Amino acid sequence: MMPQYFSKLGFESRAVGKWHLGHHTAGHTPTHRGFLQHEGYWTGKEDYFDHSNQNQAGWGYDFRRNMSVAWGDNGNYATDIFTDEAVNIINHHNAEKPLFLYLAHQAVHSANTYSPLQAPQDAIDRHSYIKDENRRKFSGMLYKLDESVGKVVEALKKKKILQDCIIVFTTDNGGPAAGFDLNHASNWPLRGVKDTLWEGGVRGASFVWSPMLKSAPRVSKQMMNIQDWLPTLFSAVGGKTSQLDSMDGMDMWDALSRDKESPRNLMLHNIDEERLISAVRVGEWKLMKGTTYGGAWDSWYGPDGRTGRDYNMTDLHNSKVAQALASLGVPMPSDEKIVALRKEADVTCTKPAKASPCKPTQQVCLFKITEDPCELNNLVFKFPDIVKTLEGTLRMFNSTAVPPGNKPIDPRADPKLWDYTWTNWCDYVEGGCPDSVMDGAETEKNILWDLELQEMVKNKYSL
């Protein structure tokens, strides 16, 4: 994992917030996987105030400080807790050592089903101009996240380490819009929602800020996949990617920093043989087969959030981030530049006059995704050779795929058996649990990593 690699470069790695990478044994939790400390929760979501998690396996309290249950945080708003802890870590960090701070906010993820959207009332009331109650609550949650970014950047400035930082703000999937997962995000004008293979489900917004960037500010359009963060950041802080184990990720630092061509020309979105769905992108083309939820979330969902209210430049220039940057002699861009960047980053789509709509329950879908990010025009019948190439690419991926290691729900994990807390139950039950991770050498011996597959596809199909 990233903190384990970074420790080899002398970094102190600390985690705050969501984990969701396993907790059936202590060995799968943050402080046993490279982090020196962790404050947050282990499961996939929680109530923002009482820190309980409700899912198919049960209901229980899920908040930890390292391995200890943090009962004292009950009642405090999660976004504020994570912000305060991140600021505290920065304030007490020995600036002579490099710091990797992983701040994984829950916001704006849904909480439990009985109260999915939660924010302090004053944060919600700031957005009284939004008529829809759920969107108003969502905006309150987002406001607290925005406030957190300002406080963290301000703390870095006060510690006098901001000038040496790389700040990455990113997501792991598209938004759950229009009531999906009882949430009210918006991916407009992209199609689909979280847990679909449409661009609204797989395209994530992010930004990188650092004085180390050689070409900024700008809108980056290089192809990049989530697994690229590890080699990219490892390279950015002086590591050699040859020191890393084999992996799918590619080093994007030169592309991001100097606005060079991305080394990536291929990405697999998913192959799920249980749900009979798959999608892959090669260059400017995207092939999609099948759909989730029987097509129930295959539409375009708003509101777009771009109309009816002017962008407040005054608030932007008065923000904690702007003030922190100004203290470094890095003033905000001009209003004209900001408007231009926002316009360039905006996704706009025009439906062709003779567009052929994609109906994934009935046919395979092919999009020239660089020109049609809203997936309005299915080109599957116009470019059969491209379809053949991308279907062959999917078969290449699938031929070396590691079988899923998913396990059925273990009733022994039910929090009611553990003082109503989510815990590392396999360390305590008689006989433990069969290891859910297969032998690494055995599972990886036939894997073709993305760079290898990319070369094979390029050579086979003359791309």
VOPAGU-2260 file (C-alpha; in pm, 1 decimal, decimal comma):
REM VOPAGU-2260
SITE   aa  ch    i         X         Y         Z
SITE  MET   A    0       0,0       0,0       0,0
SITE  MET   A    1     100,6     361,5     -51,5
SITE  PRO   A    2     206,7     431,8     310,6
SITE  GLN   A    3     425,1     120,8     312,0
SITE  TYR   A    4     606,1     239,5       1,2
SITE  PHE   A    5     629,5     595,5     130,0
SITE  SER   A    6     782,6     480,2     457,4
SITE  LYS   A    7    1082,0     361,0     254,9
SITE  LEU   A    8    1133,4     724,3     155,0
SITE  GLY   A    9    1124,8     840,0     517,1
SITE  PHE   A   10     761,4     956,0     525,5
SITE  GLU   A   11     540,2     951,2     831,5
SITE  SER   A   12     200,4     830,4     711,3
SITE  ARG   A   13    -118,9     913,4     899,0
SITE  ALA   A   14    -479,8     836,1     806,1
SITE  VAL   A   15    -799,1    1018,5     897,4
SITE  GLY   A   16   -1154,7     919,8     804,7
SITE  LYS   A   17   -1292,7     632,9     600,9
SITE  TRP   A   18   -1105,8     302,4     564,2
SITE  HIS   A   19   -1328,5      41,1     393,3
SITE  LEU   A   20   -1034,1    -180,7     298,6
SITE  GLY   A   21   -1102,9    -467,0     536,8
SITE  HIS   A   22   -1125,3    -513,5     911,0
SITE  HIS   A   23   -1198,4    -880,8     973,4
SITE  THR   A   24    -853,5    -908,6    1131,1
SITE  ALA   A   25    -633,8    -641,9    1288,2
SITE  GLY   A   26    -383,0    -707,3    1010,8
SITE  HIS   A   27    -622,8    -554,8     760,1
SITE  THR   A   28    -673,3    -227,1     949,0
SITE  PRO   A   29    -486,7     103,0     887,7
SITE  THR   A   30    -223,3      88,5    1161,1
SITE  HIS   A   31    -119,0    -258,9    1045,3
SITE  ARG   A   32     -89,5    -153,2     682,4
SITE  GLY   A   33     161,1     129,0     695,2
SITE  PHE   A   34     -12,0     410,9     881,5
SITE  LEU   A   35     127,7     529,3    1214,2
SITE  GLN   A   36    -217,1     635,8    1329,9
SITE  HIS   A   37    -580,5     637,8    1223,4
SITE  GLU   A   38    -888,3     816,6    1346,2
SITE  GLY   A   39   -1210,3     726,4    1170,7
SITE  TYR   A   40   -1427,3     432,6    1075,2
SITE  TRP   A   41   -1357,5      92,3     923,2
SITE  THR   A   42   -1674,3      18,2     724,8
SITE  GLY   A   43   -1822,2     181,8     413,9
SITE  LYS   A   44   -2034,1     454,2     572,7
SITE  GLU   A   45   -2167,2     575,3     905,7
SITE  ASP   A   46   -2408,2     814,4    1070,1
SITE  TYR   A   47   -2236,3    1153,0    1068,8
SITE  PHE   A   48   -2327,6    1218,9    1432,7
SITE  ASP   A   49   -2366,8     891,3    1625,3
SITE  HIS   A   50   -2106,8     705,3    1411,5
SITE  SER   A   51   -2310,0     386,7    1379,3
SITE  ASN   A   52   -2314,2     175,9    1065,7
SITE  GLN   A   53   -2617,6     -21,6     955,1
SITE  ASN   A   54   -2584,1    -285,0     683,8
SITE  GLN   A   55   -2688,4    -640,2     602,4
SITE  ALA   A   56   -2462,6    -784,2     870,5
SITE  GLY   A   57   -2603,3    -575,2    1155,7
SITE  TRP   A   58   -2590,7    -238,9    1331,3
SITE  GLY   A   59   -2319,6    -104,6    1556,6
SITE  TYR   A   60   -2082,4     174,8    1651,8
SITE  ASP   A   61   -1790,0     226,1    1413,1
SITE  PHE   A   62   -1537,8     484,6    1522,0
SITE  ARG   A   63   -1175,2     419,6    1612,7
SITE  ARG   A   64    -863,7     590,2    1733,0
SITE  ASN   A   65    -605,8     342,6    1612,0
SITE  MET   A   66    -737,6       6,6    1741,4
SITE  SER   A   67    -941,9     151,9    2027,9
SITE  VAL   A   68   -1314,0     221,1    2005,8
SITE  ALA   A   69   -1357,2     600,1    2028,6
SITE  TRP   A   70   -1679,3     631,0    2225,3
SITE  GLY   A   71   -1601,7     992,6    2312,1
SITE  ASP   A   72   -1662,2    1104,5    1951,8
SITE  ASN   A   73   -2027,8    1005,0    1965,8
SITE  GLY   A   74   -2245,5    1307,6    1887,5
SITE  ASN   A   75   -1982,0    1513,1    1706,7
SITE  TYR   A   76   -2015,5    1576,1    1332,3
SITE  ALA   A   77   -1782,9    1349,4    1136,0
SITE  THR   A   78   -1654,6    1610,4     889,7
SITE  ASP   A   79   -1556,8    1837,9    1178,7
SITE  ILE   A   80   -1385,9    1553,6    1365,2
SITE  PHE   A   81   -1178,8    1459,5    1061,4
SITE  THR   A   82   -1090,0    1822,0     990,1
SITE  ASP   A   83    -981,6    1888,1    1348,7
SITE  GLU   A   84    -772,7    1570,6    1356,1
SITE  ALA   A   85    -601,9    1655,3    1026,9
SITE  VAL   A   86    -520,1    2004,9    1154,1
SITE  ASN   A   87    -391,5    1857,0    1481,1
SITE  ILE   A   88    -164,0    1617,2    1291,5
SITE  ILE   A   89     -22,3    1905,0    1089,0
SITE  ASN   A   90      28,2    2123,9    1396,5
SITE  HIS   A   91     222,8    1854,5    1582,6
SITE  HIS   A   92     417,6    1716,3    1288,6
SITE  ASN   A   93     796,3    1733,6    1294,8
SITE  ALA   A   94     856,7    1943,4     985,3
SITE  GLU   A   95    1201,1    1789,0     944,3
SITE  LYS   A   96    1027,5    1472,2     822,0
SITE  PRO   A   97     802,1    1438,5     517,8
SITE  LEU   A   98     432,8    1373,4     589,7
SITE  PHE   A   99     182,1    1166,0     394,7
SITE  LEU   A  100    -161,3    1265,8     523,7
SITE  TYR   A  101    -450,5    1058,9     390,1
SITE  LEU   A  102    -770,6    1250,0     470,1
SITE  ALA   A  103   -1066,2    1039,0     352,2
SITE  HIS   A  104   -1381,0    1235,0     428,0
SITE  GLN   A  105   -1715,3    1059,4     431,0
SITE  ALA   A  106   -1876,5    1374,4     288,0
SITE  VAL   A  107   -2080,3    1370,5      72,9
SITE  HIS   A  108   -2152,5     997,0      98,3
SITE  SER   A  109   -2491,1     879,6     226,0
SITE  ALA   A  110   -2522,5     787,8     591,3
SITE  ASN   A  111   -2756,6     512,1     712,3
SITE  THR   A  112   -3088,0     464,2     533,6
SITE  TYR   A  113   -3295,6     613,9     814,8
SITE  SER   A  114   -3117,3     952,3     781,0
SITE  PRO   A  115   -2903,0     950,8     466,8
SITE  LEU   A  116   -2817,2    1322,6     426,2
SITE  GLN   A  117   -2681,2    1496,8     735,4
SITE  ALA   A  118   -2521,2    1831,3     813,0
SITE  PRO   A  119   -2536,7    2083,0    1098,3
SITE  GLN   A  120   -2848,6    2296,0    1064,8
SITE  ASP   A  121   -2655,7    2620,5    1023,6
SITE  ALA   A  122   -2471,4    2472,2     724,7
SITE  ILE   A  123   -2800,9    2368,4     568,9
SITE  ASP   A  124   -2959,8    2707,9     636,3
SITE  ARG   A  125   -2682,5    2883,1     442,9
SITE  HIS   A  126   -2842,6    2737,8     129,9
SITE  SER   A  127   -3201,6    2843,6     190,0
SITE  TYR   A  128   -3220,9    2961,3    -172,6
SITE  ILE   A  129   -3222,2    2594,1    -280,7
SITE  LYS   A  130   -3584,3    2486,1    -288,0
SITE  ASP   A  131   -3534,3    2110,0    -292,9
SITE  GLU   A  132   -3483,9    1993,0      67,9
SITE  ASN   A  133   -3253,2    1704,6     -21,6
SITE  ARG   A  134   -3035,0    1920,2    -243,3
SITE  ARG   A  135   -3024,5    2178,7      35,5
SITE  LYS   A  136   -2899,9    1915,7     283,0
SITE  PHE   A  137   -2648,5    1789,8      27,5
SITE  SER   A  138   -2520,3    2145,3     -15,0
SITE  GLY   A  139   -2480,3    2176,2     361,1
SITE  MET   A  140   -2268,1    1860,7     362,1
SITE  LEU   A  141   -2060,4    1992,0      74,2
SITE  TYR   A  142   -2015,6    2327,9     246,2
SITE  LYS   A  143   -1862,5    2151,8     548,4
SITE  LEU   A  144   -1626,2    1966,1     316,0
SITE  ASP   A  145   -1527,1    2291,3     148,5
SITE  GLU   A  146   -1472,3    2447,2     491,6
SITE  SER   A  147   -1247,1    2154,5     579,2
SITE  VAL   A  148   -1024,7    2211,8     277,7
SITE  GLY   A  149    -976,0    2573,1     382,4
SITE  LYS   A  150    -883,7    2482,7     739,5
SITE  VAL   A  151    -635,4    2214,3     632,5
SITE  VAL   A  152    -461,0    2442,3     381,7
SITE  GLU   A  153    -450,7    2719,0     642,0
SITE  ALA   A  154    -286,8    2478,4     889,4
SITE  LEU   A  155     -23,7    2383,9     631,6
SITE  LYS   A  156      51,2    2753,2     580,2
SITE  LYS   A  157      82,0    2823,3     952,5
SITE  LYS   A  158     314,4    2524,1     987,6
SITE  LYS   A  159     521,3    2674,3     704,2
SITE  ILE   A  160     514,2    2357,0     498,1
SITE  LEU   A  161     252,7    2450,2     237,4
SITE  GLN   A  162     524,7    2555,2      -7,3
SITE  ASP   A  163     657,3    2197,2      -2,1
SITE  CYS   A  164     322,1    2023,2     -44,8
SITE  ILE   A  165     142,0    1829,9    -313,4
SITE  ILE   A  166    -232,5    1846,7    -248,7
SITE  VAL   A  167    -460,5    1599,3    -425,1
SITE  PHE   A  168    -838,0    1630,4    -399,7
SITE  THR   A  169   -1017,0    1344,4    -569,3
SITE  THR   A  170   -1306,5    1098,6    -564,9
SITE  ASP   A  171   -1344,4     726,3    -618,7
SITE  ASN   A  172   -1663,7     726,5    -829,4
SITE  GLY   A  173   -1934,7     941,7    -980,4
SITE  GLY   A  174   -2215,3    1086,5    -774,2
SITE  PRO   A  175   -2526,2     902,4    -652,3
SITE  ALA   A  176   -2781,5    1132,2    -815,5
SITE  ALA   A  177   -3159,3    1167,8    -809,5
SITE  GLY   A  178   -3214,0     948,0    -505,8
SITE  PHE   A  179   -2971,7     665,5    -586,6
SITE  ASP   A  180   -2840,7     536,5    -253,8
SITE  LEU   A  181   -3084,4     791,5    -102,2
SITE  ASN   A  182   -2846,4    1066,8    -210,2
SITE  HIS   A  183   -2892,8    1373,6    -427,8
SITE  ALA   A  184   -2565,3    1444,1    -603,3
SITE  SER   A  185   -2557,6    1553,5    -966,4
SITE  ASN   A  186   -2346,6    1428,4   -1257,0
SITE  TRP   A  187   -2519,4    1646,7   -1512,9
SITE  PRO   A  188   -2479,0    1638,5   -1810,9
SITE  LEU   A  189   -2310,8    1299,0   -1784,2
SITE  ARG   A  190   -2518,5     983,6   -1807,4
SITE  GLY   A  191   -2576,1     746,2   -1517,5
SITE  VAL   A  192   -2487,1     740,7   -1148,2
SITE  LYS   A  193   -2252,2     570,1    -906,0
SITE  ASP   A  194   -2225,6     192,4    -961,6
SITE  THR   A  195   -2301,8     219,5   -1331,6
SITE  LEU   A  196   -2050,9     205,0   -1615,6
SITE  TRP   A  197   -2174,5     528,2   -1772,1
SITE  GLU   A  198   -1945,0     831,5   -1749,5
SITE  GLY   A  199   -2159,9     960,3   -1462,0
SITE  GLY   A  200   -2047,1     655,1   -1266,6
SITE  VAL   A  201   -1682,1     620,1   -1366,4
SITE  ARG   A  202   -1559,6     973,3   -1441,6
SITE  GLY   A  203   -1426,8    1148,4   -1132,1
SITE  ALA   A  204   -1347,0    1513,3   -1073,2
SITE  SER   A  205   -1016,5    1598,7    -907,2
SITE  PHE   A  206    -743,7    1856,2    -882,5
SITE  VAL   A  207    -374,7    1869,8    -796,5
SITE  TRP   A  208    -204,9    2174,8    -647,7
SITE  SER   A  209     166,1    2215,3    -582,8
SITE  PRO   A  210     446,8    2463,8    -645,9
SITE  MET   A  211     615,9    2161,7    -805,2
SITE  LEU   A  212     375,1    2169,8   -1101,0
SITE  LYS   A  213     557,7    2319,3   -1398,9
SITE  SER   A  214     248,7    2392,3   -1608,8
SITE  ALA   A  215     -33,8    2541,8   -1404,6
SITE  PRO   A  216    -302,2    2658,2   -1366,4
SITE  ARG   A  217    -470,0    2459,1   -1640,5
SITE  VAL   A  218    -737,0    2196,0   -1703,3
SITE  SER   A  219    -576,7    1854,0   -1744,2
SITE  LYS   A  220    -727,7    1627,9   -2007,7
SITE  GLN   A  221    -478,2    1342,6   -1992,3
SITE  MET   A  222    -624,2     996,2   -1945,7
SITE  MET   A  223    -562,4     877,6   -1589,5
SITE  ASN   A  224    -700,5     592,7   -1379,8
SITE  ILE   A  225    -728,5     573,2   -1002,5
SITE  GLN   A  226    -448,8     316,2    -965,4
SITE  ASP   A  227    -207,4     566,2   -1120,4
SITE  TRP   A  228    -196,5     775,4    -802,4
SITE  LEU   A  229      52,4     548,3    -626,5
SITE  PRO   A  230     333,0     550,0    -886,4
SITE  THR   A  231     256,3     913,2    -975,3
SITE  LEU   A  232     294,2    1046,3    -621,2
SITE  PHE   A  233     582,3     810,1    -543,1
SITE  SER   A  234     765,0     954,5    -841,8
SITE  ALA   A  235     669,2    1313,3    -752,2
SITE  VAL   A  236     834,1    1291,5    -409,3
SITE  GLY   A  237    1157,3    1149,4    -545,5
SITE  GLY   A  238    1098,2     775,2    -551,0
SITE  LYS   A  239    1196,6     559,7    -845,3
SITE  THR   A  240     907,7     360,2    -987,2
SITE  SER   A  241    1150,2      71,7   -1041,3
SITE  GLN   A  242    1138,9      31,7    -661,4
SITE  LEU   A  243     767,0     -49,8    -676,9
SITE  ASP   A  244     621,3    -395,2    -717,2
SITE  SER   A  245     446,0    -480,9   -1042,6
SITE  MET   A  246     110,5    -304,4   -1064,1
SITE  ASP   A  247    -145,5    -161,4   -1304,8
SITE  GLY   A  248     -68,6     199,3   -1215,7
SITE  MET   A  249     142,5     422,3   -1439,1
SITE  ASP   A  250     355,7     723,4   -1346,0
SITE  MET   A  251     159,2    1030,6   -1453,6
SITE  TRP   A  252     372,0    1294,2   -1280,9
SITE  ASP   A  253     547,2    1423,6   -1592,1
SITE  ALA   A  254     215,8    1438,8   -1777,9
SITE  LEU   A  255      47,4    1628,2   -1495,1
SITE  SER   A  256     338,9    1854,6   -1406,7
SITE  ARG   A  257     456,4    1945,0   -1756,3
SITE  ASP   A  258     134,8    1890,2   -1954,1
SITE  LYS   A  259     286,1    1606,8   -2154,8
SITE  GLU   A  260     104,4    1320,3   -2320,5
SITE  SER   A  261     -34,1    1059,2   -2082,0
SITE  PRO   A  262     148,3     725,6   -2082,3
SITE  ARG   A  263    -194,7     562,8   -2045,2
SITE  ASN   A  264    -403,8     483,3   -2351,0
SITE  LEU   A  265    -620,0     209,0   -2203,2
SITE  MET   A  266    -834,2     156,0   -1896,6
SITE  LEU   A  267   -1065,4    -117,8   -1780,9
SITE  HIS   A  268   -1376,3      15,7   -1611,4
SITE  ASN   A  269   -1505,2    -321,6   -1496,9
SITE  ILE   A  270   -1571,9    -685,0   -1579,2
SITE  ASP   A  271   -1841,6    -832,5   -1357,7
SITE  GLU   A  272   -1944,3   -1177,7   -1471,0
SITE  GLU   A  273   -2214,1   -1209,4   -1205,9
SITE  ARG   A  274   -2394,3    -896,0   -1320,9
SITE  LEU   A  275   -2296,9    -955,0   -1685,6
SITE  ILE   A  276   -2148,4    -609,1   -1730,7
SITE  SER   A  277   -1817,0    -486,0   -1867,7
SITE  ALA   A  278   -1666,3    -169,2   -2010,0
SITE  VAL   A  279   -1326,0     -70,0   -2142,9
SITE  ARG   A  280   -1171,8     239,2   -2294,6
SITE  VAL   A  281    -894,0     239,7   -2552,2
SITE  GLY   A  282    -784,9     582,6   -2668,6
SITE  GLU   A  283   -1087,2     787,1   -2767,8
SITE  TRP   A  284   -1321,1     485,7   -2775,6
SITE  LYS   A  285   -1533,8     328,9   -2502,9
SITE  LEU   A  286   -1718,1      -3,0   -2528,1
SITE  MET   A  287   -1989,8     -95,3   -2281,4
SITE  LYS   A  288   -2173,3    -427,7   -2249,9
SITE  GLY   A  289   -2473,4    -477,9   -2024,7
SITE  THR   A  290   -2604,4    -251,4   -1752,6
SITE  THR   A  291   -2671,6    -245,2   -1379,9
SITE  TYR   A  292   -3009,4    -244,3   -1204,1
SITE  GLY   A  293   -3188,4    -358,1   -1517,7
SITE  GLY   A  294   -3132,8     -18,9   -1676,8
SITE  ALA   A  295   -3313,6     172,4   -1400,3
SITE  TRP   A  296   -3026,7     424,5   -1369,4
SITE  ASP   A  297   -2932,4     463,1   -1736,1
SITE  SER   A  298   -3059,9     817,2   -1785,1
SITE  TRP   A  299   -2924,3    1171,7   -1736,3
SITE  TYR   A  300   -2992,2    1326,1   -1397,1
SITE  GLY   A  301   -2987,9    1690,6   -1289,4
SITE  PRO   A  302   -3013,0    1953,2   -1170,5
SITE  ASP   A  303   -2707,8    2094,1   -1340,6
SITE  GLY   A  304   -2638,5    2342,1   -1057,2
SITE  ARG   A  305   -2493,8    2592,4   -1303,2
SITE  THR   A  306   -2784,8    2830,1   -1347,0
SITE  GLY   A  307   -2979,8    3074,5   -1135,0
SITE  ARG   A  308   -2690,1    3194,1    -919,3
SITE  ASP   A  309   -2366,6    3373,8   -1006,9
SITE  TYR   A  310   -2030,5    3229,0    -907,3
SITE  ASN   A  311   -1912,2    3435,8    -610,5
SITE  MET   A  312   -1565,3    3564,7    -691,7
SITE  THR   A  313   -1551,5    3771,1    -372,8
SITE  ASP   A  314   -1596,0    3464,3    -151,1
SITE  LEU   A  315   -1330,0    3286,2    -354,0
SITE  HIS   A  316   -1071,4    3561,4    -312,8
SITE  ASN   A  317   -1151,2    3595,1      58,8
SITE  SER   A  318   -1128,3    3221,0     126,1
SITE  LYS   A  319    -873,7    3063,7     358,9
SITE  VAL   A  320    -709,0    2890,4      63,3
SITE  ALA   A  321    -668,9    3214,1    -133,3
SITE  GLN   A  322    -520,0    3387,1     170,4
SITE  ALA   A  323    -281,5    3098,0     231,7
SITE  LEU   A  324    -161,2    3103,3    -128,6
SITE  ALA   A  325    -117,5    3480,4    -121,8
SITE  SER   A  326     110,6    3443,1     180,6
SITE  LEU   A  327     338,8    3230,2     -37,6
SITE  GLY   A  328     342,9    3493,2    -309,2
SITE  VAL   A  329     111,2    3281,9    -521,2
SITE  PRO   A  330    -195,6    3498,6    -576,4
SITE  MET   A  331    -516,1    3361,5    -720,5
SITE  PRO   A  332    -551,8    3389,3   -1098,1
SITE  SER   A  333    -743,7    3684,4   -1235,1
SITE  ASP   A  334   -1121,7    3664,3   -1249,2
SITE  GLU   A  335   -1098,5    3633,8   -1627,5
SITE  LYS   A  336    -860,8    3337,7   -1597,1
SITE  ILE   A  337   -1083,4    3169,6   -1338,7
SITE  VAL   A  338   -1386,4    3209,2   -1565,3
SITE  ALA   A  339   -1188,7    3065,9   -1857,1
SITE  LEU   A  340   -1068,2    2765,7   -1653,1
SITE  ARG   A  341   -1418,3    2693,1   -1527,6
SITE  LYS   A  342   -1552,5    2710,7   -1882,1
SITE  GLU   A  343   -1282,7    2476,5   -2009,2
SITE  ALA   A  344   -1350,2    2228,6   -1728,6
SITE  ASP   A  345   -1724,0    2233,5   -1794,0
SITE  VAL   A  346   -1866,4    1935,8   -1983,0
SITE  THR   A  347   -2108,4    2034,0   -2257,1
SITE  CYS   A  348   -2275,5    1805,1   -2507,3
SITE  THR   A  349   -2482,8    1854,9   -2818,6
SITE  LYS   A  350   -2691,3    1566,2   -2941,1
SITE  PRO   A  351   -2626,7    1492,7   -3310,2
SITE  ALA   A  352   -2926,0    1536,9   -3539,4
SITE  LYS   A  353   -2926,5    1168,3   -3628,7
SITE  ALA   A  354   -2801,9    1026,4   -3300,2
SITE  SER   A  355   -2851,7     657,2   -3237,2
SITE  PRO   A  356   -2937,9     609,5   -2867,5
SITE  CYS   A  357   -2773,2     328,8   -2674,5
SITE  LYS   A  358   -3006,8      74,0   -2515,5
SITE  PRO   A  359   -2768,7    -147,0   -2316,0
SITE  THR   A  360   -3037,1    -401,3   -2224,3
SITE  GLN   A  361   -3066,8    -473,6   -2596,4
SITE  GLN   A  362   -2728,2    -402,4   -2756,0
SITE  VAL   A  363   -2358,7    -334,7   -2710,7
SITE  CYS   A  364   -2271,1      34,6   -2689,4
SITE  LEU   A  365   -1975,6     211,3   -2852,2
SITE  PHE   A  366   -1896,0     577,7   -2794,7
SITE  LYS   A  367   -1627,6     812,7   -2920,5
SITE  ILE   A  368   -1600,7     930,6   -2565,6
SITE  THR   A  369   -1367,0    1226,4   -2622,4
SITE  GLU   A  370   -1630,1    1384,0   -2848,7
SITE  ASP   A  371   -1938,9    1239,7   -2681,8
SITE  PRO   A  372   -1877,7    1230,4   -2303,4
SITE  CYS   A  373   -2255,0    1240,0   -2245,1
SITE  GLU   A  374   -2294,7     910,2   -2433,3
SITE  LEU   A  375   -2570,3    1033,2   -2660,4
SITE  ASN   A  376   -2475,8     854,9   -2983,2
SITE  ASN   A  377   -2414,0     479,5   -3010,1
SITE  LEU   A  378   -2169,0     410,7   -3293,8
SITE  VAL   A  379   -2168,2      32,3   -3259,1
SITE  PHE   A  380   -2301,4     -29,2   -3610,2
SITE  LYS   A  381   -2079,6     230,8   -3779,5
SITE  PHE   A  382   -1744,4     102,2   -3653,9
SITE  PRO   A  383   -1754,8    -279,2   -3630,2
SITE  ASP   A  384   -1373,9    -304,3   -3643,7
SITE  ILE   A  385   -1342,2     -81,0   -3337,3
SITE  VAL   A  386   -1600,1    -295,3   -3158,0
SITE  LYS   A  387   -1397,3    -604,9   -3243,9
SITE  THR   A  388   -1079,1    -443,2   -3111,9
SITE  LEU   A  389   -1234,4    -340,2   -2780,8
SITE  GLU   A  390   -1407,1    -675,5   -2733,1
SITE  GLY   A  391   -1069,0    -840,1   -2789,3
SITE  THR   A  392    -920,1    -607,1   -2527,7
SITE  LEU   A  393   -1186,2    -712,6   -2277,6
SITE  ARG   A  394   -1104,1   -1077,2   -2344,5
SITE  MET   A  395    -734,7   -1006,1   -2282,4
SITE  PHE   A  396    -815,6    -848,2   -1947,2
SITE  ASN   A  397   -1046,6   -1130,7   -1848,4
SITE  SER   A  398    -804,9   -1406,2   -1947,6
SITE  THR   A  399    -564,0   -1310,4   -1667,8
SITE  ALA   A  400    -814,0   -1179,3   -1413,3
SITE  VAL   A  401    -776,6   -1295,7   -1054,2
SITE  PRO   A  402   -1098,8   -1462,1    -933,2
SITE  PRO   A  403   -1296,1   -1240,9    -692,6
SITE  GLY   A  404   -1220,5   -1309,6    -328,0
SITE  ASN   A  405   -1564,2   -1206,2    -200,8
SITE  LYS   A  406   -1698,2   -1400,3      95,6
SITE  PRO   A  407   -2056,7   -1438,1     215,9
SITE  ILE   A  408   -2166,6   -1236,5     518,2
SITE  ASP   A  409   -2028,4   -1390,7     836,4
SITE  PRO   A  410   -2296,1   -1384,6    1110,2
SITE  ARG   A  411   -2017,5   -1382,2    1367,7
SITE  ALA   A  412   -1936,5   -1024,7    1258,5
SITE  ASP   A  413   -2271,3    -895,6    1388,5
SITE  PRO   A  414   -2192,8    -601,6    1621,5
SITE  LYS   A  415   -2450,2    -722,1    1875,9
SITE  LEU   A  416   -2198,8    -996,3    1960,1
SITE  TRP   A  417   -1924,2    -739,8    2024,4
SITE  ASP   A  418   -2079,8    -477,8    2251,6
SITE  TYR   A  419   -2254,5    -332,0    1947,1
SITE  THR   A  420   -1930,1    -232,0    1777,5
SITE  TRP   A  421   -1783,7    -325,4    1442,3
SITE  THR   A  422   -1461,2    -503,7    1520,4
SITE  ASN   A  423   -1190,4    -737,6    1389,0
SITE  TRP   A  424   -1401,4   -1040,6    1481,1
SITE  CYS   A  425   -1185,4   -1303,9    1309,8
SITE  ASP   A  426    -915,8   -1243,8    1570,7
SITE  TYR   A  427   -1158,2   -1342,6    1847,5
SITE  VAL   A  428   -1385,9   -1620,1    1720,5
SITE  GLU   A  429   -1286,5   -1979,0    1782,4
SITE  GLY   A  430   -1083,8   -2111,3    1492,5
SITE  GLY   A  431   -1050,9   -1767,8    1332,0
SITE  CYS   A  432   -1156,5   -1724,5     969,3
SITE  PRO   A  433   -1028,4   -1884,4     650,7
SITE  ASP   A  434    -802,2   -1630,8     488,4
SITE  SER   A  435    -990,0   -1441,3     219,2
SITE  VAL   A  436    -667,5   -1348,0      39,4
SITE  MET   A  437    -521,6   -1612,7    -189,6
SITE  ASP   A  438    -150,5   -1677,4    -216,9
SITE  GLY   A  439      -2,2   -1370,9    -383,3
SITE  ALA   A  440     256,3   -1552,2    -591,6
SITE  GLU   A  441      -5,6   -1794,7    -720,3
SITE  THR   A  442    -266,5   -1530,5    -806,3
SITE  GLU   A  443     -23,1   -1292,5    -975,3
SITE  LYS   A  444     181,9   -1531,5   -1185,6
SITE  ASN   A  445     -50,5   -1506,1   -1487,0
SITE  ILE   A  446    -147,4   -1140,4   -1451,8
SITE  LEU   A  447     -83,8    -902,2   -1737,4
SITE  TRP   A  448     -48,4    -552,4   -1596,9
SITE  ASP   A  449    -199,4    -252,7   -1775,8
SITE  LEU   A  450     123,4    -141,6   -1942,2
SITE  GLU   A  451     179,7    -491,7   -2080,3
SITE  LEU   A  452    -178,8    -516,9   -2201,8
SITE  GLN   A  453    -154,6    -173,3   -2357,4
SITE  GLU   A  454     145,5    -281,3   -2563,0
SITE  MET   A  455     -23,4    -605,9   -2664,1
SITE  VAL   A  456    -336,2    -422,7   -2778,4
SITE  LYS   A  457    -124,4    -167,1   -2964,6
SITE  ASN   A  458      71,6    -435,6   -3147,0
SITE  LYS   A  459    -220,2    -669,1   -3218,4
SITE  TYR   A  460    -456,5    -406,2   -3349,2
SITE  SER   A  461    -199,5    -157,8   -3486,0
SITE  LEU   A  462    -326,4     121,6   -3259,9
